[in-house]
Amino acid sequence: MNTSLALARAVADAVLYEGYLLYPYRASAQKNQARWQFGILGPPGAAEAGSGEEPSMSADCLLAPGAQAGLEIHFRFLHLQTRTAEKADDGGGFTPVDSLAVGAANWLSWDEAVEQEVAFGPFSVAQLRAGQVLPVEVPEGLDVEELKDDAGGPGGRLVRRRRALRGELRLTAAEESGGLLRLSVTAANTANPLPSHPLPAGNRQDATAVSFIGAHVLLGVRDGDFVSLLDPPQWAQQAAGRCSQHRGWPVLAGPEGQTDVLLISPIILYDHPAVAPESSVALYDSTEIDEILTLRVLTLTDAEKAEARATDPRAAAVIDRCEAMSPEDLQQLHGALRNPRAFAADPDDYAPAESWSTASQDVPWWNPEAEASVRPDQDAVVINGVAVARGSRVRVHPKRRADAQDLFFGGQTGRVTSVHFDVDGSTHVGLVLEQDPAADLHEGYGRSFYYAPDELEPLDGKENP
């Protein structure tokens, strides 16, 4: 479980800092005036007052516990930290300023954030059935960083303040068929930002100061397995249908094939999400494309880069790492085509088809030569051990976002006209229906119906229906 948790944290960190700081990474940029977009648990009353977000997130998940099962829960979030730059005056005091220059260094008054994690457990199945209410208390903080001028005298200081946070986690478990537990997890903010009266409308700064930001939950189980809610096995589908979510989406985390870690994320993800190995710099900018954003960072003027560095240490690191990239590093950001199912422990479980094309794998997809080398009339895909290409007979079993027309064709047989591969690594099989009296006409005009390989049953070598 420790290994799975470590790998899951890489994705959880991306969730944690999603939207932390936006390009062009300067405090003066308009879009950096409203930050912290995801996973905010605001104080009670803030949403109603128009000054913050709802106070809670919750999600149900399915757990198949063993006899010695133990559940750990990790609540992770950012804690707002207000950084005030203060200039030293002649009387030995300090005066708050918007910007401060001491020697060659510059700082701006700015809102940073401190990463927090609170862990509980392990809890036995009996404890989960009984229910758990777990308090989350984060004390206020005050840190002062003295700044010296070139002569070693007091040049100013940075004062960082954090408000106290108060919240709770609630765990309950209900029995489901098949030996499953439906585990309900709720994370809630229970603090009032102003002790004496409710939060006034529009006071967003106060609300954010006592909010849990980028909040998400990592669950790890020893002697047990979580069940996917995105693709549950047939025997667990009814139980999965009884699970509900509010502002949090549970997905299997950690490496493919392991089911001992679950991530409840404020961002919708697939099971076993992973950070691409080409993504070597955390850019924070709300799912922006790394290559585009890196190139845009490199186009900033020296003055813009200096302001970004003065805004936040993480912004300074982004600028420095982008400037240090070699041509090879930049080329790597251009992307790669991968089979998303290539790392399945058992290929039969995850990849019902494999494919091959006449296209050269050495030619990048954006090169016109790559398009010229693709031959849909000759390319093939292997389905259930049978090579399917133009002229093959198949039976249709629609299931991927099937519309009414697709469902109407369910069970019918067809003749394959083409096999296509897209730049995302997906395969699409074009066919005409044998029961359609105009099938030859449609094929002549190049009109086909398209299905994924796992929606087709090869019929070559079988008797006609």
C-alpha positions in Angstrom: 0.0 0.0 0.0 2.9 2.4 0.7 4.1 2.2 -2.8 0.6 2.7 -4.2 0.1 5.7 -1.9 3.5 7.2 -3.0 2.5 7.0 -6.7 -1.0 8.3 -6.0 0.4 11.3 -4.3 2.1 12.5 -7.5 -1.4 12.8 -9.1 -2.8 14.1 -5.8 -0.2 16.9 -5.8 -1.3 17.9 -9.3 -4.9 18.1 -8.0 -3.7 20.0 -4.9 -2.0 22.8 -6.9 -4.3 22.9 -9.9 -5.1 26.6 -10.4 -2.7 27.7 -7.6 -1.1 30.2 -9.9 -1.9 31.1 -13.5 0.2 32.2 -16.4 1.8 34.8 -16.7 2.5 34.0 -13.0 2.4 37.7 -12.0 0.5 39.2 -9.1 -0.7 42.0 -11.4 -2.2 39.6 -14.0 -6.0 39.9 -14.0 -6.7 36.2 -13.9 -4.5 35.9 -10.7 -6.9 38.2 -8.9 -9.3 35.2 -8.4 -7.4 32.0 -7.7 -8.0 28.7 -5.9 -10.6 27.3 -8.3 -10.9 23.6 -7.3 -11.7 21.7 -4.1 -12.5 24.6 -1.9 -14.4 23.8 1.4 -15.5 27.2 2.6 -16.7 28.1 6.1 -20.4 27.5 6.9 -22.6 30.4 5.5 -20.0 31.6 3.0 -21.8 30.2 0.0 -25.1 31.6 1.1 -23.5 35.0 1.7 -21.9 35.0 -1.8 -18.4 35.1 -0.4 -17.2 31.6 -0.6 -17.8 27.9 -1.5 -19.9 25.2 0.0 -18.5 23.7 3.2 -18.4 20.0 2.4 -17.6 17.3 -0.2 -18.6 13.7 0.0 -18.4 10.5 -1.9 -19.4 6.8 -1.6 -17.0 4.1 -2.7 -17.1 0.3 -2.6 -14.6 -1.7 -0.5 -14.1 -5.5 -0.5 -12.5 -6.0 2.9 -10.5 -9.0 4.0 -10.6 -10.6 7.4 -7.8 -8.3 8.7 -8.7 -5.2 6.7 -7.5 -1.8 7.9 -8.4 1.5 6.3 -6.2 4.7 6.4 -7.5 8.1 5.4 -5.4 11.0 4.3 -7.0 14.5 4.1 -4.9 16.8 2.0 -5.4 20.5 1.3 -3.7 23.9 0.9 -3.8 26.4 3.8 -3.9 30.1 2.7 -0.9 32.1 3.9 -0.9 35.9 3.6 2.6 37.2 2.9 3.1 40.9 3.7 6.2 42.8 2.6 7.3 45.3 5.2 10.0 48.0 4.7 12.3 48.9 7.5 12.0 52.6 8.6 14.6 54.9 10.3 12.9 54.5 13.7 13.5 50.7 13.8 10.0 49.8 12.8 8.4 48.3 9.7 5.8 49.6 7.3 3.7 47.3 5.1 4.3 48.0 1.3 3.0 46.4 -1.9 6.5 45.7 -3.1 9.9 45.6 -1.5 13.4 45.7 -3.0 16.3 44.7 -0.8 19.6 44.5 -2.6 19.1 42.6 -5.8 16.0 40.8 -4.5 12.4 41.8 -4.9 9.2 40.7 -3.1 5.5 41.5 -3.5 2.8 41.3 -0.9 0.9 38.2 -2.0 -1.1 35.2 -0.9 0.9 32.0 -0.7 -0.3 28.6 0.5 1.1 25.9 2.8 0.6 22.2 2.0 -1.2 20.3 4.8 -2.0 16.6 5.3 -3.8 15.0 8.2 -3.8 11.2 8.5 -6.1 8.9 10.5 -6.3 5.1 11.1 -6.0 2.4 10.4 -9.7 1.6 11.1 -11.1 -2.0 11.3 -14.3 -3.0 9.5 -16.1 -3.0 12.9 -15.0 0.6 13.5 -16.1 1.6 10.0 -19.5 0.1 10.6 -19.8 2.0 13.9 -19.0 5.2 12.1 -16.2 7.7 12.8 -16.2 11.5 13.3 -12.6 12.7 13.0 -11.8 16.3 14.0 -9.4 18.3 11.8 -7.7 21.2 13.7 -5.0 23.3 12.1 -3.6 26.1 14.3 -3.0 29.7 13.2 0.6 30.6 12.3 2.9 33.6 12.2 6.3 33.5 10.6 8.7 36.4 10.2 11.6 36.4 7.7 14.1 39.2 8.2 15.8 40.6 5.1 19.2 42.2 5.2 20.5 44.9 2.9 23.9 44.8 1.1 25.5 46.3 4.2 24.1 43.7 6.5 21.6 46.1 8.0 17.8 45.6 8.3 16.3 46.1 4.9 12.8 44.8 5.6 10.9 41.7 6.4 8.3 39.3 5.1 5.5 38.5 7.5 3.4 35.4 6.8 0.1 34.8 8.6 -2.2 31.8 8.6 -5.7 31.7 10.1 -6.8 28.6 12.1 -8.7 26.0 10.3 -11.4 23.7 11.8 -13.1 20.8 10.1 -14.0 17.1 10.3 -14.0 13.9 8.4 -17.0 11.5 8.7 -16.8 7.8 7.8 -19.8 5.4 7.7 -20.1 2.0 6.2 -23.1 0.0 5.0 -23.3 -3.7 4.0 -23.8 -4.4 0.3 -24.3 -7.8 -1.5 -21.2 -9.8 -2.4 -19.4 -9.0 0.8 -18.9 -5.4 -0.2 -19.0 -2.3 2.1 -20.4 0.9 0.8 -18.1 3.4 2.5 -19.3 7.0 2.7 -16.6 9.7 3.2 -17.5 13.4 4.0 -15.0 16.2 4.5 -16.5 19.4 6.0 -15.4 22.8 7.1 -16.9 23.6 10.5 -15.2 26.9 11.2 -16.9 30.3 11.4 -14.4 32.9 9.9 -15.6 35.6 12.4 -16.1 34.3 15.9 -18.8 36.8 16.8 -21.0 37.0 13.8 -21.7 35.3 10.4 -19.5 36.1 7.4 -20.7 39.3 5.6 -21.6 39.1 2.0 -18.7 39.7 -0.4 -16.0 39.2 2.2 -14.2 36.6 0.0 -10.8 37.2 1.5 -11.9 36.3 5.0 -13.7 33.2 3.7 -10.7 32.0 1.7 -8.4 32.5 4.7 -10.4 29.8 6.6 -11.1 27.5 3.7 -9.6 24.1 2.9 -8.2 24.7 -0.6 -7.7 21.9 -3.2 -9.2 19.5 -0.7 -9.1 15.8 -1.6 -8.9 12.5 0.2 -6.6 9.5 -0.3 -7.8 6.2 1.1 -5.5 3.2 1.5 -6.6 -0.3 2.6 -4.5 -3.2 3.9 -6.0 -6.6 3.2 -8.8 -5.3 1.0 -9.6 -4.0 -2.4 -11.5 -1.0 -3.7 -14.0 -1.6 -6.6 -14.0 0.8 -9.6 -17.2 2.9 -9.8 -16.3 3.9 -13.4 -16.1 0.4 -14.7 -17.5 -1.9 -12.0 -17.6 -5.7 -12.5 -21.1 -7.0 -13.4 -21.6 -8.5 -9.9 -21.0 -5.1 -8.3 -23.0 -2.9 -10.7 -26.1 -2.6 -8.5 -24.0 -1.6 -5.5 -22.1 0.9 -7.6 -25.5 2.4 -8.7 -26.3 3.1 -5.1 -23.2 5.2 -4.6 -23.5 8.9 -4.7 -21.1 11.8 -4.9 -21.1 15.5 -4.1 -18.2 17.7 -5.2 -15.8 14.7 -5.1 -15.2 11.8 -7.5 -13.6 8.5 -6.3 -11.2 6.8 -8.7 -8.7 4.0 -8.3 -5.3 5.4 -7.8 -1.8 4.1 -7.8 -0.4 1.8 -10.6 -2.5 -0.1 -13.0 -3.6 -3.5 -11.6 -3.6 -2.4 -8.0 -6.7 -1.7 -6.1 -5.6 -0.8 -2.6 -5.7 3.1 -3.0 -8.6 5.3 -3.8 -8.5 9.1 -4.6 -11.5 11.2 -3.9 -10.8 14.2 -6.2 -12.5 17.5 -6.8 -11.6 17.1 -10.4 -13.1 14.3 -12.5 -10.5 11.7 -13.4 -10.2 8.2 -14.8 -9.1 5.2 -12.8 -5.3 5.0 -12.2 -4.5 8.6 -13.4 -0.9 9.4 -13.9 1.3 12.4 -14.6 2.9 12.1 -18.1 6.6 11.4 -17.8 7.2 14.2 -20.4 5.6 16.7 -17.9 8.8 17.7 -16.0 7.7 21.1 -14.7 4.6 21.8 -12.5 2.9 24.7 -14.2 -0.2 24.9 -12.0 -2.3 26.6 -14.7 -5.6 24.7 -14.8 -4.8 21.8 -17.2 -3.0 24.1 -19.7 -0.9 22.2 -22.3 2.7 22.0 -21.1 4.4 22.6 -24.4 2.3 25.7 -25.2 2.6 27.1 -21.7 6.4 26.5 -21.6 6.9 28.3 -24.9 4.7 31.2 -23.7 6.8 31.5 -20.5 9.9 31.8 -22.6 8.4 34.7 -24.5 7.9 36.8 -21.3 10.0 40.0 -21.2 12.8 40.3 -18.6 10.6 42.7 -16.6 7.6 40.3 -16.7 9.8 37.4 -15.5 11.2 39.6 -12.7 7.7 40.4 -11.5 6.8 36.7 -11.6 9.8 35.8 -9.6 8.8 38.4 -7.0 5.3 37.1 -6.9 5.8 33.6 -5.6 8.7 31.1 -5.0 6.8 28.6 -7.1 6.5 31.1 -10.0 10.2 31.8 -9.7 10.9 28.0 -10.0 8.7 27.8 -13.1 10.6 30.6 -14.8 14.0 29.1 -13.9 13.1 25.6 -15.0 11.6 26.7 -18.3 14.7 28.8 -19.1 17.0 25.9 -18.3 15.2 23.5 -20.7 17.4 22.1 -23.5 16.1 21.7 -27.1 15.7 18.0 -26.3 13.5 18.8 -23.3 11.3 21.0 -25.4 11.0 18.4 -28.1 9.9 15.9 -25.5 7.0 18.1 -24.6 5.6 17.8 -28.1 3.9 14.6 -27.0 3.8 10.9 -27.5 1.2 8.4 -28.6 0.5 5.7 -26.1 -1.9 2.8 -25.8 -3.7 3.7 -22.5 -4.2 0.0 -21.8 -0.6 -1.1 -22.6 0.3 -1.6 -18.9 -2.6 -3.9 -18.0 -1.5 -6.8 -15.8 -3.6 -9.1 -17.9 -4.1 -7.9 -21.5 -7.3 -10.0 -21.8 -8.8 -8.0 -18.9 -8.1 -4.5 -20.4 -7.3 -4.8 -24.1 -9.7 -6.9 -26.1 -8.0 -5.8 -29.3 -4.6 -5.1 -30.7 -3.9 -3.4 -34.0 -1.3 -2.9 -36.7 -1.0 -0.4 -39.4 1.0 0.1 -42.5 2.1 3.5 -41.1 5.7 3.9 -40.0 6.1 4.3 -36.3 9.1 6.5 -36.9 7.1 9.2 -38.6 5.3 11.7 -36.2 1.6 11.9 -36.6 1.7 15.6 -37.6 4.0 14.9 -40.6 2.1 14.6 -43.9 4.1 11.4 -44.6 2.3 9.7 -41.7 -1.1 10.4 -43.2 0.0 9.1 -46.5 1.3 5.9 -45.0 -2.1 5.0 -43.3 -4.2 2.6 -45.3 -7.6 2.0 -43.8 -8.4 -0.4 -46.6 -5.4 -2.6 -45.6 -4.9 -2.0 -41.8 -6.2 -4.6 -39.4 -7.2 -5.0 -35.8 -7.1 -8.3 -33.8 -10.4 -8.9 -31.9 -10.6 -12.0 -29.6 -7.7 -13.5 -31.5 -9.1 -12.9 -35.0 -7.6 -10.5 -37.4 -10.3 -8.1 -38.7 -9.8 -6.0 -41.8 -11.7 -4.9 -44.9 -14.1 -7.7 -46.0 -14.3 -9.4 -42.5 -17.7 -10.3 -41.1 -18.6 -9.1 -37.6 -21.6 -9.0 -35.3 -22.4 -5.6 -33.6 -22.8 -5.3 -29.8 -23.1 -1.5 -29.2 -22.1 -0.3 -25.7 -19.9 2.8 -25.9 -22.2 5.8 -25.5 -24.6 4.1 -27.8 -27.4 6.2 -29.3 -30.8 5.0 -30.4 -29.5 4.1 -33.9 -26.6 2.1 -32.5 -28.9 0.2 -30.2 -31.3 -0.6 -33.1 -28.4 -2.3 -34.9 -27.5 -4.4 -31.9 -27.1 -8.1 -32.8 -26.9 -7.4 -36.6 -24.1 -8.5 -38.8 -21.8 -6.4 -40.9 -19.0 -6.4 -43.4 -15.9 -4.4 -42.5 -15.0 -1.6 -44.9 -12.0 0.0 -43.2 -9.9 0.2 -40.0 -8.8 3.6 -38.7 -6.3 4.7 -36.0 -6.6 8.2 -34.5 -3.8 10.2 -32.9 -5.0 9.4 -29.4 -4.3 5.7 -30.0 -7.9 4.6 -30.4 -9.2 2.3 -33.2 -12.4 2.7 -35.2 -13.8 0.0 -37.4 -16.0 1.1 -40.3 -18.6 -1.3 -41.6 -21.8 -1.7 -43.6 -24.7 -3.8 -42.3 -25.4 -7.0 -44.2 -29.2 -6.7 -43.6 -29.2 -3.2 -45.3 -30.3 -3.6 -48.9 -28.3 -0.5 -49.8 -25.1 -1.7 -48.2 -23.2 -1.9 -51.5 -24.4 1.6 -52.4 -23.3 2.9 -49.1 -19.9 1.3 -49.4 -19.5 2.7 -52.9 -20.1 6.2 -51.5 -17.8 5.6 -48.6 -20.6 5.8 -46.0 -20.0 3.5 -43.0 -21.0 3.0 -39.4 -18.2 3.1 -37.0 -17.6 1.0 -33.9 -14.9 0.4 -31.3 -13.2 -3.1 -31.5 -14.7 -4.2 -28.2 -18.2 -3.6 -29.7 -17.6 -6.2 -32.4 -17.7 -10.0 -32.5 -15.7 -11.6 -35.3 -17.7 -14.1 -37.4 -15.1 -15.2 -39.9 -14.8 -19.0 -39.6 -18.2 -19.3 -38.0 -21.4 -20.5 -39.5 -23.8 -17.9 -40.9 -26.6 -17.0 -38.5 
